[in-house]
Amino acid sequence: MSDTTAAMPVKPGKRLKQRTGRKSFWRYRWLYLFMVPGIIYYLIYQYVPMLGLVVAFQDYNLLKGVTGSPWVGLDNFRTVFSSPDFPILMKNTLLLSVYRIIFNMLPDLLLALMLNEIRVRWFKKWIQTLTYGPHFLSWIIVYGLVYAFFAPGSGLVTTFMRDMGWTSVDVLTNSSVFRPMLILTEIWKSTGYGAIIYLAALANINQELYEASAIDGAGRWRQLWNVTLPGVRDVFVLLLILRLGHILDAGFEQVYIFLNVRVYDVGDILDTWIFRRGIEQMQFSVPAAVGVFKSMIGLVLVLGANKIAKKLGGSGIW
Amino acid sequence: MKRTGFIVLMVMMLILSACGDKKETASGDTGSDKAPSGDAGKDKDSGKMALKWFIVASADAQLPAKDKDFVKKAIDEKFNVDLTIDYMPFGADFQNKLNSLISSGDTPDVFYSDGVSSNQYIKDGVAREIKDLVTPQTMPNYFKYWMTEKDLNMYQVQGKFARAPIPYAKDIYRSYYIRKDWLDKLGMKMPTNYDEMIAAMKAFTEQDPDGNGKKDTYGFTTYGGGTNMSMDFPEFVKNGLIGDFIVEGDKFIDTRTDPRVEQVLNDVKKVMAMGVVDPDWLLAKNGQQLEKAEQGKAGIILGMGKNLAFDNNPEGLQLKTKQITGNDKADWQPFHPFAETGTWIETVPGNPFLLSSQSSDDKIKKSVEILDWLAGEEGYLLTHYGQDGTDYTRDGSKITINQEAFKKDVTDNGNFLSVYQWFTPVPDPKVLELEIEDPSITDRDKEIVKTIEAYKIVPSIGTSVVVKEGMDLAALRKRMNELMVSVLFDDKDASKWPAHRKELMTKYGGNEIFAYYAEQVSNASGKTVTFTGE
């Protein structure tokens, strides 16, 4: 290394840096090679498709394609924001998203904490398997189950309630219970799976901390508050930030499957609207504009939340 | 270093994306696992031209393995092609899949569509101009048996010549069906008018017609797909609203937004309040109403198709009800409360087939030849009755079906012929001057056909209409459905309908859309027809 530097006296610092850079690259070439598939994946499936966003600023025509369609500036955005549907869609999307953040993250954490307190290993394993099973069912199947239980005429629960002479329940076609039903089915489906990541974080907590706090006379609740919760705080904040980035995705698949004409007013969200305009009516520009809008909001929220998390003493994402 | 790295990256990207493409074509077809892709469209091994069609088929039909699919074999050999047919029941999923194929640049050579969406494909230029492709010279059979040049001309839209109707049956087999055995048990007679029909529904609901000691049957069921009010409710026809559109005097009527819908909604509310309509109807998908009927849970439904209640139709209501309920006496009989005054409208040229503008001229030419063959005698016989000599025998103009062979070759093979019947969905070969002798048809079946054929059918508007440029009919219909359903379930009565209609006509452009329809009807019929909006 020193020979080389001596032979090239001009700007030795930069040269040296470049050299060591290359050298270390060469030395770790196999590790870099490991990265290649990941990078290619992101390039092909995440970055290249982003070029498609230009159709949001065009009057896109299928046959003319991206290169031939006329540019219309912000016209598509104007169409979106002046549409009478937009405020309702926005409200439904945000409400549903906020509900999801609150009522999905907390049960996940709660289940993890409860599982963590179980000392009998086989029992813990059983509960864990049982609770994350539903994660592997598709929403179509979940809807099938809900329909079998709550169909207004032939559902198991509805028939039972009617036969018992109690009030008739109307779950699938009732505006006032549509959102709670979405949330409850999602809790049923995904809580067990969501708890796994917290369990991993809990397993990472140094056992000595518990021993030390026990010696100091802390009871179980005290330990939970002062040892366990701070131990999972970073993971919780991380997940929260990631979720905020998707605040305008209110769960397309589930909503699309559960939606029906009687709950449009509370259930129609940005994504179902995009689907209708884009795939059902083959208009691509206006939905693309909504997509851009969604991404912008997501980006701002992630950056903001990250900053706040760091200010409050956590680590944030980066 | 950097540059080489970049090149390596690009090469790998290309390799990966090439792999991706290949996978897509392979998963896109259902019938054949050998679907060669490539610019020339030729399969190197066999020199055959690869054709891809996307068409409709009923949910119960399925293409068998290649060696059992004698129609594909016949087409491939006759035309030296490799035809891949992708099929789905018509509906939102069909539309979505087709749109996905088109927007990913994978447009099928030939595809099925409906009147309204074909407009969009023509406007976008996805469908090619067919003026020189669909002519009496290129499609002799199509014009000989099914279509006139005049009708085809009237079928065009947007000043282009880009779509042609699928041959269609002029007969309409749309009827209510009722459990005659239930009526007999309760000592009632076949309903002949609306009040008797409602009385039957009430009795079916309350008097335990299946005798299981439980009140678990309903008078009537239908489907709303979770999205709309069903036109199966007899209350539309009761109030003179027949079909989608009618012309009354010199007035053009869109039946679902007419002021009379107020009375329809009030009538339906009354029937629903009696508890005789299956409460599942709104969420039920098309097909589920038949399942309910087959399970013996409902006594009246609306059915389509000539052979729905035939004794030996394996997919039909009659046979399935017997199998599922184990009740040998089950007897579905057709009736219509408005048989005398008009049950439905005459058919107008129905849904079109379109040809892709992105396919090569050779592929399109070949596809047109095959379509015409399907429309001709040879194709019709093969796709309806199977192979000559095995599945049927022919004596002059008389076709006799060999039931055993037909069951083995066709019915037990996913009833696959009905997939190929998409282009000639006409069950009766009389257009081809042939006569069918099917030993599985019973006297009872013939009686059913006679009853339904006696129903009065009212004239249609006589032409297919297109939506005015820039208007959003889908938004209007969606809002209309929402309003109708909310009146049915949430309001005390239908007194809000006039206000709702006003909203549809003004805010959702109903005035312009239907006035433009009326204009088209005027042009086609030669007399002035107007639409009265708000």
Interface residues (C-beta under 8 A of the other chain):
Chain A: R22 F25 V36 I39 I40 L43 I44 N61 L62 L63 P84 Y147 A151 P152 G153 S154 L172 T173 L259 N260 V261 R262 Y264 I279 E280 Q281 M282 F284
Chain B: M1 L9 M12 M13 L16 S17 A92 Q95 N96 N99 S100 I102 S103 Q120 D124 G125 V126 Y218 G224 G226 T227 N228 D278 P279 D280 W281 L282 L283 K292 K297 S357 Q358 A474 N481 E482 V485 S486 F489 K507
